[in-house]
Amino acid sequence: MGVFVFLPLVLPLTAWPVARLAEHHLHPRVATWLLTALSGVLAVCSTLCLALLMVVGTAQLPGNPLPDGWSDPEVREAVPFDEVAGKVAIPALIAVLVSCARAAWRHHRVRRSAERALAGLPATSVAVLPDDESAYAYALPGRRNRVVVTTAMLATLTGPERRALFAHERAHLNARHHRFLLTVQVAARANPFLRPLRTAVAYTTERWADEEAADRVGSRRTVARAVGKAALTSRGAPSVTLAGFASAGPVPRRVAALLRPAPAASVWPSLFTTAGLAAWAAAAGTTVSALASANSAVTLFLILKAATPL
């Protein structure tokens, strides 16, 4: 395996350029899919890397239940700095697993809490909460997808702006944006180098919903005005994994994008553009990370199999 076992831990750095450029140069739908896929693959690879290092480190601990052959010099030589790397990987992997589980559990708990709060309201696609103090709106996925909005938010907007709000939140529900947001949230917990991608996806999902709302309403300026007005009073969604109107991403950039012509819905940027070069670099980094992880896993499996007594 050699030093290649460490590559998946640092290769998420190659995705930073595309996280920045995708926000500006790609269609929001394409950018969301691209960045989410990068985050998921790189997070799995880095977690697998820690697991491989933990196997080597655990085999060296006295009193471990693993076969004695797993602590032989031939096994330890497969990982550079095996004593330090293996022992550091044990608490690191535990911390990653606990952090990812907490993120997934919090998403589940917030959704269930929000559903319980709507228990007394009519079972309609739009749930209006009688709250004249806090203005917010968000998409609540579940067995019955619902748009949650307060009376304070509705009072802030005009009729066309309300239609823009509902179109925006329904776009979140139809495209299952909560799954993208949860994926990048968990990925960022698995590897802190993926946090810029989490921030980027939070922005691109909002831009994706903005574009869908503009198509539905037929006026980009109306959606821009609704986003701007709501941002002045909105306090956001109850969780970062739920999409809230005018609560995620830099609102001035969203408004400015809506005041420009609609972005081209190209599937993949050309290599001869800045965004295309960054996207291909991120794809190459992801591929190298996946290949390095697979190679390390297979190599360590063969080494451990040879060192395991029959």
C-alpha positions as CSV (number, residue, x, y, z in Angstrom):
1,M,0.0,0.0,0.0
2,G,2.7,2.5,1.0
3,V,1.9,6.2,1.1
4,F,-1.1,5.6,-1.2
5,V,-3.1,4.6,1.8
6,F,-3.0,8.2,3.0
7,L,-4.2,9.7,-0.3
8,P,-7.9,9.5,0.4
9,L,-7.5,11.7,3.5
10,V,-6.1,14.7,1.6
11,L,-7.5,14.3,-1.9
12,P,-10.7,16.1,-1.0
13,L,-8.6,19.2,-1.3
14,T,-8.8,18.7,-5.1
15,A,-12.5,19.4,-5.0
16,W,-12.2,22.9,-3.6
17,P,-11.7,24.6,-7.0
18,V,-14.9,23.0,-8.4
19,A,-16.9,23.9,-5.3
20,R,-16.1,27.5,-5.9
21,L,-16.4,27.6,-9.7
22,A,-19.5,25.4,-9.9
23,E,-21.5,28.0,-8.0
24,H,-20.8,30.6,-10.6
25,H,-20.4,28.7,-13.9
26,L,-22.6,25.6,-13.8
27,H,-26.4,25.2,-13.9
28,P,-27.5,24.8,-10.2
29,R,-28.9,21.3,-10.9
30,V,-25.7,20.1,-12.5
31,A,-23.6,21.7,-9.8
32,T,-25.7,20.1,-7.0
33,W,-25.4,16.6,-8.5
34,L,-21.7,17.0,-9.2
35,L,-20.7,18.3,-5.8
36,T,-22.9,15.8,-3.9
37,A,-21.4,12.9,-5.8
38,L,-17.9,14.2,-5.1
39,S,-18.6,14.6,-1.4
40,G,-20.1,11.1,-1.1
41,V,-17.3,9.3,-2.9
42,L,-14.5,11.2,-1.2
43,A,-16.1,10.7,2.3
44,V,-16.4,7.0,1.8
45,C,-12.8,6.7,0.6
46,S,-11.4,8.7,3.5
47,T,-13.4,6.6,6.0
48,L,-12.2,3.4,4.4
49,C,-8.7,4.7,4.7
50,L,-9.1,5.2,8.4
51,A,-10.6,1.7,8.7
52,L,-7.6,0.2,7.0
53,L,-5.2,2.1,9.3
54,M,-7.3,1.1,12.3
55,V,-6.9,-2.6,11.5
56,V,-3.1,-2.3,11.5
57,G,-3.2,-0.2,14.6
58,T,-5.5,-2.5,16.5
59,A,-3.4,-5.5,15.7
60,Q,-0.5,-3.9,17.6
61,L,-2.4,-3.3,20.9
62,P,-1.7,-5.9,23.6
63,G,-4.5,-8.1,24.4
64,N,-6.4,-7.6,21.2
65,P,-8.6,-10.5,19.9
66,L,-7.1,-10.4,16.4
67,P,-4.9,-13.2,15.1
68,D,-1.2,-12.9,16.1
69,G,-0.1,-12.9,12.5
70,W,-1.8,-9.5,11.9
71,S,0.9,-7.8,14.0
72,D,3.8,-9.5,12.1
73,P,6.4,-7.1,10.6
74,E,5.2,-8.0,7.1
75,V,1.8,-6.6,7.9
76,R,3.2,-3.5,9.6
77,E,5.5,-2.8,6.6
78,A,2.4,-2.3,4.4
79,V,1.6,1.0,6.2
80,P,4.3,3.8,6.6
81,F,4.7,5.0,10.2
82,D,2.4,2.1,11.2
83,E,2.7,2.6,14.9
84,V,1.7,6.2,14.9
85,A,-0.8,6.1,12.0
86,G,-2.5,3.0,13.2
87,K,-3.0,4.1,16.8
88,V,-4.2,7.6,15.7
89,A,-6.6,6.1,13.3
90,I,-8.5,4.3,16.0
91,P,-9.9,7.4,17.9
92,A,-10.2,9.3,14.6
93,L,-12.5,6.6,13.0
94,I,-14.6,6.4,16.2
95,A,-15.0,10.2,16.1
96,V,-16.0,10.1,12.4
97,L,-18.6,7.4,13.0
98,V,-20.1,9.0,16.0
99,S,-20.2,12.4,14.3
100,C,-21.9,11.0,11.1
101,A,-24.4,9.1,13.2
102,R,-25.2,12.2,15.2
103,A,-25.8,14.2,12.0
104,A,-28.1,11.6,10.6
105,W,-30.0,11.2,13.9
106,R,-30.4,15.0,14.3
107,H,-31.9,15.2,10.8
108,H,-34.4,12.4,11.7
109,R,-35.2,14.0,15.0
110,V,-35.9,17.4,13.6
111,R,-38.1,16.0,10.9
112,R,-40.1,14.0,13.4
113,S,-40.4,17.1,15.7
114,A,-41.6,19.2,12.8
115,E,-44.2,16.6,11.9
116,R,-45.5,16.5,15.5
117,A,-45.8,20.3,15.5
118,L,-48.1,20.0,12.5
119,A,-50.3,17.2,14.0
120,G,-53.2,19.5,14.8
121,L,-53.3,21.2,11.4
122,P,-55.3,20.1,8.3
123,A,-53.6,17.4,6.2
124,T,-53.0,19.7,3.2
125,S,-49.8,20.2,1.1
126,V,-49.3,23.7,2.7
127,A,-49.2,24.0,6.5
128,V,-49.7,27.5,7.7
129,L,-48.6,28.1,11.3
130,P,-50.3,30.9,13.2
131,D,-47.2,32.8,14.2
132,D,-47.1,36.5,13.6
133,E,-43.7,37.1,15.2
134,S,-41.4,34.6,13.4
135,A,-41.3,34.7,9.6
136,Y,-40.0,31.5,8.0
137,A,-40.9,28.8,5.4
138,Y,-39.3,25.5,4.6
139,A,-39.9,22.2,2.8
140,L,-40.7,19.3,5.1
141,P,-40.3,15.9,3.3
142,G,-41.9,12.8,4.5
143,R,-44.7,10.4,3.7
144,R,-46.8,13.5,2.9
145,N,-44.6,16.3,1.6
146,R,-45.6,19.6,3.0
147,V,-44.6,23.2,2.7
148,V,-44.5,24.9,6.2
149,V,-45.0,28.6,6.3
150,T,-45.9,31.1,9.1
151,T,-48.5,33.8,8.9
152,A,-45.7,36.3,9.5
153,M,-44.0,35.2,6.3
154,L,-47.2,35.3,4.3
155,A,-47.9,38.8,5.5
156,T,-44.4,39.9,4.3
157,L,-45.1,38.9,0.7
158,T,-47.6,40.0,-2.0
159,G,-49.7,37.5,-3.9
160,P,-47.2,36.8,-6.8
161,E,-44.4,36.6,-4.3
162,R,-46.3,34.0,-2.3
163,R,-46.7,31.9,-5.4
164,A,-43.0,32.2,-5.9
165,L,-42.4,31.0,-2.4
166,F,-44.6,28.0,-2.8
167,A,-43.1,27.1,-6.2
168,H,-39.6,27.4,-4.6
169,E,-40.4,25.1,-1.7
170,R,-42.2,22.5,-3.9
171,A,-39.1,22.5,-6.1
172,H,-37.1,21.4,-3.0
173,L,-39.6,18.6,-2.3
174,N,-39.9,17.4,-5.9
175,A,-36.1,17.2,-6.4
176,R,-35.5,15.7,-2.9
177,H,-33.0,18.3,-2.0
178,H,-33.0,17.2,1.7
179,R,-31.1,14.0,0.5
180,F,-28.4,16.1,-1.2
181,L,-28.1,18.3,1.9
182,L,-27.9,15.3,4.3
183,T,-25.3,13.6,2.1
184,V,-22.9,16.6,2.1
185,Q,-23.6,17.2,5.8
186,V,-22.5,13.6,6.7
187,A,-19.6,13.8,4.3
188,A,-18.3,17.0,5.9
189,R,-18.5,15.2,9.3
190,A,-16.5,12.3,7.8
191,N,-13.7,14.6,6.4
192,P,-13.5,18.3,7.4
193,F,-11.8,19.0,4.0
194,L,-15.3,18.5,2.5
195,R,-16.9,21.4,4.3
196,P,-16.6,23.8,1.4
197,L,-18.6,21.4,-0.7
198,R,-21.3,21.3,2.0
199,T,-21.5,25.1,1.9
200,A,-21.6,25.1,-1.9
201,V,-24.4,22.5,-2.1
202,A,-26.5,24.5,0.4
203,Y,-26.2,27.4,-2.1
204,T,-26.8,25.4,-5.3
205,T,-29.9,23.7,-4.0
206,E,-31.4,27.1,-3.2
207,R,-30.4,28.4,-6.7
208,W,-31.9,25.2,-8.3
209,A,-35.2,25.9,-6.5
210,D,-35.0,29.6,-7.5
211,E,-34.7,28.7,-11.1
212,E,-37.6,26.2,-10.9
213,A,-39.7,28.8,-9.2
214,A,-38.9,31.4,-11.9
215,D,-39.9,29.0,-14.6
216,R,-43.2,28.2,-12.8
217,V,-44.1,31.8,-12.0
218,G,-42.8,33.2,-15.3
219,S,-41.0,36.1,-13.7
220,R,-37.4,36.0,-12.5
221,R,-37.8,39.5,-11.0
222,T,-40.8,38.4,-8.8
223,V,-38.8,35.5,-7.4
224,A,-35.8,37.8,-6.7
225,R,-38.0,40.2,-4.9
226,A,-39.6,37.5,-2.8
227,V,-36.2,36.1,-1.9
228,G,-34.9,39.5,-0.9
229,K,-37.9,40.5,1.1
230,A,-38.1,37.1,2.9
231,A,-34.4,37.3,3.8
232,L,-34.9,40.5,5.8
233,T,-37.3,38.8,8.2
234,S,-36.7,35.0,7.9
235,R,-35.0,33.0,10.6
236,G,-34.4,29.9,8.5
237,A,-35.2,26.3,8.6
238,P,-35.0,24.2,11.8
239,S,-32.1,22.2,10.4
240,V,-29.3,22.6,7.8
241,T,-30.5,19.4,6.1
242,L,-33.9,21.0,5.4
243,A,-34.3,23.6,2.7
244,G,-35.6,26.9,3.9
245,F,-36.7,29.9,1.8
246,A,-34.1,32.6,1.7
247,S,-32.1,31.0,4.6
248,A,-29.2,29.2,2.9
249,G,-26.5,30.6,0.8
250,P,-25.6,34.2,0.2
251,V,-28.9,35.9,-0.6
252,P,-27.5,38.9,-2.5
253,R,-25.8,36.4,-4.9
254,R,-29.1,34.6,-5.4
255,V,-30.9,37.8,-6.1
256,A,-28.2,39.0,-8.5
257,A,-28.4,35.6,-10.3
258,L,-32.2,35.9,-10.7
259,L,-31.8,39.4,-12.2
260,R,-29.6,37.9,-14.9
261,P,-30.7,35.6,-17.8
262,A,-31.4,32.0,-16.9
263,P,-28.2,29.8,-16.9
264,A,-27.5,27.4,-19.6
265,A,-28.6,23.8,-18.7
266,S,-25.4,22.2,-20.0
267,V,-24.7,18.7,-18.7
268,W,-20.9,19.0,-18.4
269,P,-18.7,22.0,-18.9
270,S,-16.1,22.0,-21.7
271,L,-12.5,21.2,-20.7
272,F,-11.4,24.4,-22.3
273,T,-13.3,26.6,-19.8
274,T,-12.3,27.5,-16.2
275,A,-15.2,25.6,-14.7
276,G,-14.6,22.6,-17.0
277,L,-10.9,22.4,-16.0
278,A,-11.8,22.5,-12.3
279,A,-14.6,19.9,-12.8
280,W,-12.2,17.5,-14.6
281,A,-9.5,18.1,-11.9
282,A,-12.0,17.3,-9.2
283,A,-13.2,14.2,-11.1
284,A,-9.6,13.1,-11.5
285,G,-8.9,13.6,-7.8
286,T,-12.0,11.6,-6.9
287,T,-11.0,8.8,-9.3
288,V,-7.5,8.6,-7.8
289,S,-8.9,8.6,-4.3
290,A,-11.3,5.7,-5.1
291,L,-8.5,3.7,-6.9
292,A,-6.1,4.3,-4.0
293,S,-8.7,3.2,-1.5
294,A,-9.6,0.1,-3.5
295,N,-6.0,-0.8,-4.0
296,S,-5.2,-0.4,-0.3
297,A,-8.2,-2.4,0.7
298,V,-7.4,-5.3,-1.6
299,T,-3.7,-5.3,-0.8
300,L,-4.3,-5.3,3.0
301,F,-6.9,-8.1,2.6
302,L,-4.4,-10.2,0.8
303,I,-1.7,-9.5,3.4
304,L,-3.9,-10.3,6.3
305,K,-5.2,-13.4,4.6
306,A,-1.6,-14.6,4.1
307,A,-0.8,-13.8,7.8
308,T,-3.9,-15.5,9.2
309,P,-3.3,-19.0,10.4
310,L,-5.5,-21.7,9.0
